[in-house]
Amino acid sequence: MLERLSRGLTFIAGSVVGGLALAFVIVAVRPDLIRGDTGSQPVSPPAPASSPAPAPSVQATSGPARVTYAGAVQRAAPAVVNIYTARVVTERVDPSPLGGLFGDVLPQYQRRIERSLGSGVIVDESGHIVTNYHVIANAGAIRVQLADGRIAEPQVVGVDPDTDLAVLKIDLPNLPVITFGNSDDLRVGDVVLAIGDPLGLSQTVTHGIVSATARGHLGITTFEDFIQTDAPINFGNSGGALVDSSGALIGINTAIVAKSLGVEGIGFAIPVDMVRGVVHDILEYGRVIRGWIGIVPEDISDMEAQQLGLAHGGVVIAYVGSPGQQAGFRPGDLLLSIDGTPVDSAEDARARIASSKPGSMLTVRYQRGNSEFNVKVRVAERPPIAG
């Protein structure tokens, strides 16, 4: 009897141990059964801590996440307009080569209408539009078309050939207005979008990065501080908007490197901080007010200086007018400093003189031969250049 009871207890104990072992295996394989999970939703692994957050918006779709700048375009594009101009051009027509057989032939001329395209940006609710001066220069007729299809004939409020900017005005209700950014905060590598009317294809958006800032010595305008970008800019984009990834205006697209040279991906825009100052002066005074001391500086190399009999290269005074003549400047003098700050280049000298308030005094140090001189000169207002 005792032997039979012992065998029964042994069997029960073995069964309990086997059941516990089986339960342990099941829990190890399917822990969700203990938590009550259905197992229909897999658990995604956590994102690596080092993954940077993307600058543009990321939209969830049925597939992979999509990076988009659509929000920036939606904010900026309505304020970008197309500009169509027409001007009458008179050109000489060569007479028939047979005309020379019968004596002198009077030259013949014909007139034709030349049309061009450009872009512009609405900068306030009053209808003021910023564009490039070269877009509307000498135009006999100007027409503006908004992104919503409305058309208006603007008036020219003012122009500034020194920076290749112009301000127009249209009278339409409920106008979209661009948001101004800050071009001083731009860094090489920042994402930018160019919005304009390239090749008459209506409003088009291209994308790239800031390739460089403070570009000068290009010979495009008198005062140069360009943003360089690789965002494709084509003919017709001139005067259009360069915006950042939030849709804020950071520049006015102005020029491209000639593609006939085989160069791609190099465009230039006027920084919005310069645009802001030009627009303010045109709206406030009808013109841009800049300082002038009657000199035209130019950069020369040491080799060029030796050919001119100068001690060394640098920034030379190439032309002297009033009030520079009264101050005693002569062509060939080397500019050394303005108000105690050394002059780095002709562009630097022009910009610093232009930023001086008319009526103020500047102390200019220059070199003539082996002698150096300091002179105080009263700043006048810079005369407008021929437009």
C-alpha positions as CSV (number, residue, x, y, z in Angstrom):
1,M,0.0,0.0,0.0
2,L,2.7,2.4,0.9
3,E,4.7,1.5,-2.2
4,R,1.6,2.2,-4.4
5,L,1.0,5.6,-2.7
6,S,4.7,6.5,-3.2
7,R,4.5,5.8,-6.9
8,G,1.4,8.0,-7.2
9,L,3.0,10.9,-5.5
10,T,6.0,10.6,-7.7
11,F,3.8,10.7,-10.8
12,I,2.0,13.8,-9.6
13,A,5.2,15.6,-8.8
14,G,6.7,14.8,-12.2
15,S,3.5,16.1,-13.9
16,V,3.7,19.4,-11.9
17,V,7.3,19.9,-12.8
18,G,6.7,19.1,-16.5
19,G,3.8,21.5,-16.6
20,L,5.8,24.3,-15.0
21,A,8.6,23.7,-17.5
22,L,6.1,23.9,-20.4
23,A,4.6,27.1,-19.0
24,F,8.0,28.7,-18.7
25,V,8.8,27.9,-22.3
26,I,5.5,29.3,-23.5
27,V,6.0,32.6,-21.5
28,A,9.5,33.0,-22.8
29,V,8.3,32.6,-26.4
30,R,5.0,34.6,-26.1
31,P,5.3,37.2,-23.3
32,D,2.4,39.1,-24.7
33,L,0.1,36.3,-23.5
34,I,0.9,37.4,-19.9
35,R,0.3,41.1,-20.7
36,G,-2.9,40.4,-22.6
37,D,-1.6,41.8,-25.9
38,T,-3.3,40.6,-29.1
39,G,0.0,40.6,-31.0
40,S,-1.6,42.4,-34.0
41,Q,0.6,45.6,-33.6
42,P,4.4,45.0,-33.8
43,V,6.5,47.2,-31.6
44,S,8.8,49.5,-33.6
45,P,12.4,49.9,-32.5
46,P,13.2,53.3,-31.0
47,A,14.9,55.8,-33.4
48,P,18.6,56.2,-32.8
49,A,19.4,59.1,-30.5
50,S,21.9,60.6,-33.0
51,S,19.3,61.0,-35.8
52,P,18.9,64.8,-36.5
53,A,15.4,66.2,-37.0
54,P,14.7,67.2,-40.6
55,A,14.4,70.9,-41.4
56,P,11.5,70.6,-43.9
57,S,8.2,69.1,-42.9
58,V,7.8,65.4,-43.1
59,Q,4.4,64.1,-44.1
60,A,3.1,60.6,-43.2
61,T,1.8,58.6,-46.1
62,S,0.9,55.0,-46.7
63,G,4.5,54.6,-47.8
64,P,7.8,56.0,-46.5
65,A,7.8,59.5,-45.0
66,R,8.0,62.3,-47.6
67,V,10.2,65.4,-47.2
68,T,8.4,68.4,-48.6
69,Y,8.8,72.2,-48.9
70,A,5.2,72.6,-50.0
71,G,4.3,74.7,-46.9
72,A,7.1,77.2,-47.7
73,V,5.9,77.4,-51.4
74,Q,2.2,77.9,-50.3
75,R,3.2,80.8,-48.0
76,A,5.5,82.6,-50.5
77,A,4.3,81.8,-54.0
78,P,1.0,83.8,-54.0
79,A,3.1,87.0,-53.5
80,V,5.3,86.4,-56.5
81,V,4.1,88.0,-59.8
82,N,4.9,87.7,-63.4
83,I,6.0,90.9,-65.2
84,Y,5.6,91.4,-69.0
85,T,7.2,94.4,-70.7
86,A,7.2,95.8,-74.2
87,R,9.4,98.5,-75.7
88,V,9.8,100.0,-79.1
89,V,13.2,99.3,-80.6
90,T,14.6,101.2,-83.6
91,E,17.3,99.4,-85.5
92,R,19.2,100.0,-88.7
93,V,18.5,97.8,-91.7
94,D,21.4,97.1,-94.1
95,P,20.4,98.1,-97.7
96,S,20.5,95.7,-100.6
97,P,24.1,95.0,-101.6
98,L,23.1,96.0,-105.1
99,G,22.4,99.5,-103.9
100,G,26.1,100.4,-103.9
101,L,26.2,99.9,-107.7
102,F,23.9,102.9,-108.2
103,G,25.6,105.4,-105.9
104,D,25.1,106.2,-102.3
105,V,22.1,104.7,-100.5
106,L,20.6,106.3,-97.5
107,P,20.5,104.1,-94.4
108,Q,17.1,102.5,-93.6
109,Y,15.6,102.0,-90.2
110,Q,12.8,99.9,-88.9
111,R,10.9,99.9,-85.6
112,R,9.8,96.7,-83.8
113,I,8.3,95.8,-80.5
114,E,10.6,93.9,-78.2
115,R,9.0,91.9,-75.4
116,S,10.6,90.5,-72.3
117,L,9.7,88.6,-69.2
118,G,10.5,89.0,-65.5
119,S,9.2,88.4,-62.0
120,G,8.5,90.5,-59.0
121,V,7.4,90.3,-55.3
122,I,4.5,92.0,-53.5
123,V,6.0,93.5,-50.3
124,D,3.1,95.3,-48.7
125,E,-0.7,95.4,-48.7
126,S,-0.6,98.8,-50.5
127,G,0.5,96.9,-53.7
128,H,4.2,97.8,-53.8
129,I,6.2,95.3,-55.9
130,V,10.0,94.9,-55.9
131,T,11.7,93.7,-59.1
132,N,14.9,94.2,-60.9
133,Y,15.6,97.5,-62.6
134,H,16.7,95.8,-65.8
135,V,13.4,94.0,-66.1
136,I,11.5,97.3,-66.6
137,A,14.2,99.6,-67.9
138,N,13.0,101.7,-70.9
139,A,9.8,99.8,-71.1
140,G,6.9,101.5,-72.9
141,A,4.3,99.2,-71.3
142,I,4.4,97.0,-68.2
143,R,1.8,94.4,-67.2
144,V,1.7,92.4,-63.9
145,Q,-0.1,89.1,-63.5
146,L,-0.7,87.7,-60.0
147,A,-0.5,84.0,-59.2
148,D,-4.4,84.0,-58.8
149,G,-4.7,85.2,-62.4
150,R,-5.5,88.9,-61.8
151,I,-3.8,91.4,-64.2
152,A,-2.9,95.0,-63.5
153,E,-0.8,97.8,-65.1
154,P,1.5,99.1,-62.5
155,Q,3.1,102.6,-62.0
156,V,6.8,102.9,-61.5
157,V,7.4,104.4,-58.0
158,G,11.2,104.6,-58.2
159,V,14.3,102.9,-59.5
160,D,17.8,102.3,-58.2
161,P,20.2,101.3,-61.0
162,D,23.1,101.1,-58.5
163,T,21.6,98.0,-57.0
164,D,19.4,96.9,-60.0
165,L,16.2,97.3,-58.0
166,A,12.9,99.0,-58.9
167,V,9.6,99.5,-57.0
168,L,6.3,99.3,-58.8
169,K,2.7,99.7,-57.5
170,I,-0.6,98.1,-58.4
171,D,-4.1,99.0,-57.2
172,L,-5.9,95.7,-56.4
173,P,-7.7,94.5,-53.3
174,N,-6.8,91.6,-51.0
175,L,-3.2,91.3,-52.1
176,P,-0.9,88.5,-50.8
177,V,2.2,89.8,-49.2
178,I,5.6,88.1,-48.8
179,T,7.1,87.7,-45.3
180,F,10.6,89.3,-45.0
181,G,13.4,87.1,-43.6
182,N,16.9,88.1,-42.5
183,S,19.7,87.6,-45.1
184,D,22.4,88.4,-42.5
185,D,21.6,85.0,-40.8
186,L,22.2,83.0,-44.0
187,R,24.8,80.3,-43.9
188,V,26.4,78.4,-46.7
189,G,24.5,75.1,-47.1
190,D,21.1,76.6,-46.1
191,V,18.2,75.4,-48.3
192,V,16.7,78.0,-50.6
193,L,13.8,78.0,-53.1
194,A,13.7,80.3,-56.2
195,I,10.2,81.3,-57.3
196,G,9.6,83.1,-60.6
197,D,8.5,83.1,-64.2
198,P,11.3,81.4,-66.1
199,L,11.1,81.3,-69.9
200,G,7.4,82.3,-69.8
201,L,6.4,79.0,-68.1
202,S,4.3,80.8,-65.5
203,Q,5.1,80.4,-61.9
204,T,7.9,77.8,-61.3
205,V,9.8,76.7,-58.2
206,T,13.3,75.4,-58.1
207,H,15.4,74.2,-55.2
208,G,19.0,74.4,-54.0
209,I,21.3,75.7,-51.3
210,V,23.2,78.8,-50.5
211,S,26.6,78.4,-52.2
212,A,28.2,81.6,-50.9
213,T,27.4,84.9,-49.4
214,A,28.7,88.5,-49.8
215,R,29.8,87.9,-53.4
216,G,31.2,91.0,-55.1
217,H,33.6,92.0,-57.9
218,L,31.2,90.6,-60.5
219,G,30.6,93.8,-62.4
220,I,26.9,93.4,-62.3
221,T,25.9,96.5,-60.2
222,T,27.7,99.3,-58.5
223,F,27.0,98.0,-55.0
224,E,27.3,94.2,-54.8
225,D,26.7,91.9,-51.9
226,F,25.2,88.9,-53.6
227,I,23.9,85.6,-52.3
228,Q,25.2,82.9,-54.6
229,T,23.0,79.8,-55.0
230,D,22.8,76.7,-57.1
231,A,19.0,76.8,-57.2
232,P,18.3,76.9,-61.0
233,I,17.6,80.4,-62.1
234,N,16.6,81.0,-65.7
235,F,15.7,83.9,-68.0
236,G,12.5,85.3,-66.6
237,N,13.4,84.6,-63.0
238,S,14.9,88.1,-62.7
239,G,13.1,90.0,-59.9
240,G,11.6,86.9,-58.4
241,A,11.8,85.6,-54.9
242,L,14.6,83.6,-53.2
243,V,13.0,82.2,-50.0
244,D,14.2,80.1,-47.2
245,S,12.7,76.7,-46.1
246,S,10.0,78.5,-44.1
247,G,8.9,80.7,-47.1
248,A,10.5,84.0,-45.9
249,L,12.0,86.3,-48.5
250,I,15.8,86.3,-48.3
251,G,16.7,87.7,-51.7
252,I,15.7,89.0,-55.1
253,N,17.0,86.8,-57.9
254,T,19.0,89.0,-60.3
255,A,21.6,87.3,-62.5
256,I,23.0,84.0,-63.7
257,V,26.4,83.2,-65.1
258,A,26.3,82.9,-68.9
259,K,25.3,79.4,-69.8
260,S,27.1,79.9,-73.1
261,L,30.3,79.5,-71.1
262,G,29.2,76.0,-70.1
263,V,28.6,77.1,-66.5
264,E,25.7,75.6,-64.6
265,G,24.4,76.1,-61.1
266,I,25.6,79.6,-60.3
267,G,23.0,82.3,-59.7
268,F,23.0,85.5,-57.7
269,A,20.4,87.3,-55.6
270,I,20.3,90.7,-53.9
271,P,20.1,90.1,-50.1
272,V,16.8,91.1,-48.6
273,D,18.5,93.4,-46.0
274,M,19.8,95.5,-48.9
275,V,16.4,95.3,-50.6
276,R,14.7,96.5,-47.4
277,G,16.8,99.7,-47.3
278,V,16.4,100.5,-51.0
279,V,12.6,100.1,-50.7
280,H,12.4,102.3,-47.6
281,D,14.3,105.2,-49.3
282,I,12.3,105.0,-52.5
283,L,9.0,105.1,-50.6
284,E,10.2,107.7,-48.2
285,Y,12.2,110.1,-50.5
286,G,11.5,108.9,-54.0
287,R,15.1,107.9,-54.4
288,V,17.9,106.2,-52.6
289,I,20.1,108.6,-50.6
290,R,23.8,107.7,-50.5
291,G,27.0,109.5,-49.5
292,W,29.4,110.9,-52.1
293,I,32.8,112.6,-51.8
294,G,33.5,113.0,-55.5
295,I,35.9,110.1,-56.1
296,V,35.8,106.9,-58.1
297,P,38.0,104.2,-56.6
298,E,39.5,101.3,-58.5
299,D,41.5,98.2,-57.5
300,I,45.0,97.9,-59.1
301,S,47.7,95.2,-58.7
302,D,51.3,95.9,-57.8
303,M,52.3,95.3,-61.4
304,E,49.7,97.8,-62.7
305,A,50.9,100.2,-60.0
306,Q,54.5,100.0,-61.3
307,Q,53.4,100.7,-64.8
308,L,51.6,103.8,-63.5
309,G,54.6,104.9,-61.5
310,L,52.9,104.3,-58.1
311,A,54.6,102.9,-55.0
312,H,52.4,99.8,-54.8
313,G,49.0,98.4,-55.7
314,G,45.8,98.9,-53.7
315,V,42.8,101.2,-54.1
316,V,43.6,104.1,-56.5
317,I,41.5,107.2,-57.2
318,A,40.6,106.9,-60.9
319,Y,38.4,110.0,-61.1
320,V,38.0,113.1,-59.1
321,G,34.9,115.4,-59.1
322,S,33.3,117.8,-56.7
323,P,33.6,117.7,-53.7
324,G,36.8,115.6,-54.1
325,Q,38.5,118.4,-56.0
326,Q,37.9,120.9,-53.1
327,A,39.4,118.3,-50.7
328,G,42.6,118.1,-52.8
329,F,42.3,114.6,-54.2
330,R,44.0,113.8,-57.5
331,P,43.8,110.9,-59.9
332,G,46.4,108.3,-59.0
333,D,46.2,108.9,-55.2
334,L,46.1,105.7,-53.2
335,L,43.3,105.4,-50.6
336,L,44.6,104.1,-47.3
337,S,41.8,104.5,-44.8
338,I,38.5,106.1,-44.1
339,D,37.8,107.3,-40.6
340,G,40.8,105.3,-39.4
341,T,39.7,102.0,-40.9
342,P,41.9,100.6,-43.6
343,V,40.4,100.3,-47.1
344,D,40.3,96.7,-48.3
345,S,39.1,97.2,-51.8
346,A,37.4,99.7,-54.2
347,E,34.1,98.0,-53.4
348,D,34.7,98.4,-49.7
349,A,35.5,102.2,-50.2
350,R,32.3,102.7,-52.3
351,A,30.1,101.0,-49.8
352,R,31.5,102.9,-46.8
353,I,31.3,106.2,-48.5
354,A,27.8,105.5,-49.7
355,S,26.6,104.5,-46.3
356,S,27.7,107.9,-44.9
357,K,25.0,110.5,-44.3
358,P,25.1,113.6,-46.6
359,G,26.4,116.6,-44.6
360,S,28.6,114.5,-42.3
361,M,32.4,114.6,-42.4
362,L,34.8,111.8,-43.3
363,T,38.5,111.7,-42.5
364,V,40.4,110.1,-45.5
365,R,44.0,109.1,-45.5
366,Y,45.7,108.7,-48.8
367,Q,49.2,108.4,-50.3
368,R,50.7,110.5,-53.1
369,G,54.2,109.4,-54.2
370,N,56.0,108.6,-50.9
371,S,54.0,111.0,-48.8
372,E,50.8,110.3,-46.8
373,F,48.1,112.9,-46.1
374,N,44.9,113.2,-43.9
375,V,42.1,115.3,-45.2
376,K,38.6,116.0,-43.9
377,V,35.9,116.0,-46.6
378,R,32.2,116.9,-46.3
379,V,29.9,114.2,-47.6
380,A,27.5,115.2,-50.4
381,E,24.6,113.2,-51.8
382,R,25.6,110.7,-54.5
383,P,24.3,111.8,-57.9
384,P,22.1,109.1,-59.7
385,I,23.9,107.1,-62.3
386,A,22.5,107.2,-65.9
387,G,19.6,104.8,-66.2
